[in-house]
Amino acid sequence: MVKPWPRTPPGYAGPTVATYLDKILAAHRGAALAGNRDLPRLVAEAEDGPPTRGFKAALGAASGTAVIAELKRRSPSKGPLALDLVPGVTAKVFAGAGATCLSVLTDQEFFGGSAADLAQARAAVDLPVLRKDFTVCPADVCDARLMGADAVLLIVGALSADELAELLALARRLQLDALVEVHDEAEAGVALAAGADLVGVNQRDLSTFEVDTDRAVRVADRLPDGIVRVAESGIRTRDDVQRLASAGFDAVLVDEAIVSAPDPGAALAALCGA
């Protein structure tokens, strides 16, 4: 049963901010606390959605290392990346260049994305699509399903253990896969304890937005067999992909290296080994 929402999350201290992550989460937590939608009705509406495409299944069935190609207009740390991006066009380019799945930023304030970006990208191709956003409450999970996503992102560092378990259970109820994102071994333990079976190791520190390209390799050994493993951020070359595959990763999520390239399709094809 979905508990009443909004409620003040454990550890939430209001809008005082110090880092990129603090600022983003303060905005999303504030919106969740200010929301007054009927959650049971929202869940029921999301449950009635059309079938999803199987994000996790697509990654697991890929020949070789699966590549999740991200549509991202801008970044809080890097600024503009692809402000003139046309979601349907870019989605087709990425599908043609070998992407297994897509990831679409839907945060408007910090990344310039939208629900419309996701809907347009998904309508243009047959690939499963991840809603890339800062999910902090059940309504966010429902919104992902209603806008057409096949998977939702749950960031361990942005949620309490109870919130993670609750949102993971709701995602499964709504037939959404959940990419549970971690940044170190301790967070990997939290993800596994919650029952995550699709785990992303983000090499970008969400407090500073700096990338540590050894992070994924260090955390990989903490993830047991049977978990679909995704390495995220800092992946720019085919050698990077092969190194992560050797460390046990089933997939990589690639963002800035392709979306800001002069020829995004060629950049993605090179990463895919074409």
Residue pairs with C-beta under 8 A, 6 or more apart in sequence:
2 39
2 40
2 43
2 138
2 166
2 170
3 166
4 39
5 32
5 35
5 39
5 137
5 138
5 139
6 32
6 33
6 34
6 35
6 137
8 33
9 29
9 136
9 159
9 160
9 163
10 160
10 162
10 163
11 160
12 29
14 26
15 26
15 30
16 22
16 26
17 23
17 26
19 206
19 207
19 208
20 76
20 77
20 206
20 207
20 208
20 209
21 157
21 158
21 206
21 207
22 207
23 76
23 110
24 76
24 107
24 110
24 134
25 134
25 136
25 158
27 109
27 110
28 134
28 136
28 140
29 136
32 136
32 137
32 139
32 140
35 137
35 139
37 139
39 138
39 139
39 142
42 138
42 139
42 142
42 146
43 138
43 142
43 170
43 173
43 174
45 142
45 146
46 141
46 142
46 145
46 146
46 174
47 173
47 174
49 145
49 146
49 174
49 175
51 175
52 128
52 145
52 149
52 150
52 151
52 175
52 176
52 177
53 126
53 127
53 128
53 129
53 150
54 128
54 150
54 177
55 101
55 128
55 129
55 130
55 150
55 151
55 177
55 179
55 198
56 151
56 177
56 197
56 198
56 228
58 66
58 100
58 101
58 127
58 128
59 66
59 68
59 100
59 101
59 198
59 228
59 230
59 250
59 251
60 228
60 250
62 100
62 250
62 251
64 245
64 273
65 241
65 242
65 244
65 245
65 249
65 250
65 251
65 252
66 100
66 101
66 250
66 251
66 252
67 98
67 99
67 100
67 241
67 251
67 252
67 254
67 268
67 271
67 272
68 99
68 100
68 101
68 102
68 103
68 130
68 230
68 251
68 252
68 253
68 254
69 94
69 97
69 99
69 101
69 102
69 103
69 254
69 258
69 268
70 102
70 103
70 104
70 105
70 132
70 253
70 254
70 255
70 258
70 259
71 85
71 87
71 90
71 91
71 94
71 102
71 103
71 104
71 105
71 113
71 117
71 121
71 259
72 81
72 82
72 105
72 111
72 113
72 132
72 255
72 256
72 259
73 80
73 81
73 82
73 83
73 85
73 105
73 111
73 112
73 113
73 117
74 80
74 81
74 82
74 83
74 111
74 112
75 81
75 111
75 209
75 256
76 110
76 111
76 209
77 209
78 256
81 256
81 259
81 260
82 90
82 259
82 260
82 264
83 112
85 117
85 259
87 104
87 116
87 117
87 118
87 120
87 121
87 124
88 120
88 121
88 123
88 124
89 124
90 121
90 259
90 264
91 102
91 120
91 121
91 122
91 124
91 125
91 127
92 124
92 125
93 264
93 265
93 268
94 102
94 125
94 127
94 258
94 264
94 265
94 268
95 102
95 124
95 125
95 126
95 127
96 265
97 264
97 265
97 266
97 268
97 269
97 272
97 274
98 268
98 269
98 272
98 273
98 274
99 127
99 268
99 272
100 127
100 251
101 127
101 128
101 129
101 130
101 150
101 151
101 251
102 121
102 122
102 125
102 127
102 128
102 129
102 130
103 129
103 130
103 132
103 253
103 255
104 113
104 117
104 118
104 121
104 122
104 129
104 130
104 131
104 132
104 149
105 111
105 112
105 113
105 117
105 132
105 133
106 113
106 114
106 115
106 117
106 118
106 131
106 132
106 133
106 147
107 113
107 132
107 133
107 134
108 114
113 132
113 133
115 143
115 147
118 129
118 131
118 147
118 148
118 149
119 147
119 148
121 129
122 129
122 148
122 149
122 150
123 148
128 150
128 151
128 177
129 148
129 149
129 150
129 151
130 149
130 150
130 151
130 152
130 153
130 179
131 144
131 147
131 149
131 151
131 152
131 153
132 153
133 140
133 144
133 153
134 153
134 155
134 158
135 141
135 144
135 152
135 153
135 154
135 155
135 158
135 159
135 167
136 158
136 159
136 163
137 167
138 166
138 167
138 170
140 152
140 167
141 152
141 167
141 170
141 171
141 174
141 176
142 170
142 174
144 151
144 152
144 171
144 176
145 152
145 174
145 175
145 176
149 176
150 176
150 177
151 176
151 177
151 178
151 179
151 198
152 167
152 171
152 176
152 177
152 178
152 179
153 178
153 179
153 181
153 200
154 164
154 167
154 168
154 171
154 178
154 179
154 180
154 181
154 196
155 181
155 206
156 164
156 180
156 181
156 182
156 183
156 187
156 190
156 191
157 181
157 182
157 183
157 187
157 206
158 206
159 167
161 190
161 193
161 194
164 180
164 190
164 191
164 194
165 194
165 195
167 178
168 178
168 180
168 194
168 195
168 196
171 177
171 178
172 178
177 198
178 196
178 198
179 198
179 199
179 200
179 230
180 191
180 194
180 196
180 198
180 199
180 200
181 199
181 200
181 201
181 202
181 232
182 188
182 190
182 191
182 199
182 200
182 201
182 202
182 219
183 201
183 202
183 205
183 206
183 215
183 219
184 215
184 218
184 219
185 218
185 219
185 222
188 199
188 201
188 219
188 222
188 223
189 222
191 199
192 199
192 223
192 224
192 227
196 227
197 226
197 227
197 228
198 227
198 228
198 230
199 223
199 227
199 228
199 229
199 230
200 229
200 230
200 231
200 232
200 253
201 215
201 216
201 219
201 220
201 223
201 229
201 230
201 231
201 232
201 249
202 215
202 232
202 233
203 211
203 212
203 213
203 215
203 216
203 231
203 232
203 233
203 234
204 210
204 211
204 232
204 233
204 234
205 211
205 212
211 233
211 234
212 234
213 234
213 240
216 231
216 232
216 244
216 247
216 249
217 243
217 244
217 247
220 229
220 247
220 248
220 249
221 248
223 229
223 248
228 250
228 251
229 248
229 249
229 250
229 251
230 249
230 250
230 251
230 252
230 253
231 244
231 247
231 249
231 251
231 252
231 253
232 252
232 253
232 255
233 253
233 255
234 240
235 241
235 244
235 252
235 253
235 254
235 257
235 271
236 257
237 270
237 271
238 270
238 271
238 273
240 252
240 271
241 252
241 271
241 272
241 273
244 252
252 271
254 268
254 271
257 267
257 271
258 264
258 267
258 268
258 271
261 267
